[in-house]
Amino acid sequence: MAKTENKEFLKPAEFARKVWLAGVGAYGKAFEDAQERFEKLNLESNELFDNLVKKGEKIETETQKRLEKVQAEATSNIEDRIAKVRESIAFPFPKVVKEDRIEKLELEVAALKRKVAALSSTKAAPKKAAKKKAAKKAA
């Protein structure tokens, strides 16, 4: 009877071992599934990142174009306003007329400088002569 009892006793032990192996197998399968999902998500995240970068570059390009357009419009508006202000202040002189006027003024300034230099040298000469006379009288 010892052998019969032993066989009956082994059946629950084998069953327990099989249950344990089934648990290990389930864990292994779950681990493999998780690993596959992780790899898939990793690839998808890389693709997602690349797509986001492309969209960002596209938005950046569009934004720069819009900004350049707005800047050009603003510059044009400012230049138009400046032209209107100049016209209203009565500075519609052509460039040639302005340059001629500048040359005339430069000539006038040069002539005035010569006159000032001449006047200052004639005033300096009498003072020197007066000093020489004073020095002779003192001696």
C-alpha positions, 0 to 999 in steps of 0.5 A, a space after each residue: 500500500 505504500 506505493 499506492 499512497 505514494 502515487 496518489 501523493 505524487 499526483 497533487 505534487 505534479 499538479 502543483 508543479 504544473 500550476 507553478 510552471 503555468 504561472 511562470 509561463 504566463 509571466 514569461 508571455 506577459 513579459 514578452 508581450 510587454 517587451 513587444 509593446 514597449 518596442 512598438 511604442 518606442 518606434 511609434 514615439 520616434 515616428 511621432 517625434 519626427 512628425 512633430 519636428 516636421 510640423 514645427 519646422 513647417 509652422 516656423 517657416 510659415 510664421 517667418 513668412 508672415 512676419 516678413 510680410 508684416 514687417 514689409 507692410 509696416 516699413 512701407 507704411 512708415 516710409 509713406 507716412 514720412 513722405 507725407 510729413 515731408 510733403 506737408 512740411 514743404 520739403 519737396 526739394 529735388 535732390 539736385 536742388 538740395 545739393 546745389 544749396 549745400 554747395 552754396 552754403 559751404 562756399 559762404 561758410 568758407 568765405 566767412 571763415 576767411 573774413 574772420 581769420 583776416 579780422 582776427 589777424 588785423 586786431 592781433 597786429 595792433 596789440 603787438 605794436 602797443 606792447 612793443 611801445 610800452 616795453 620801450 618806454 619802460 626801458 
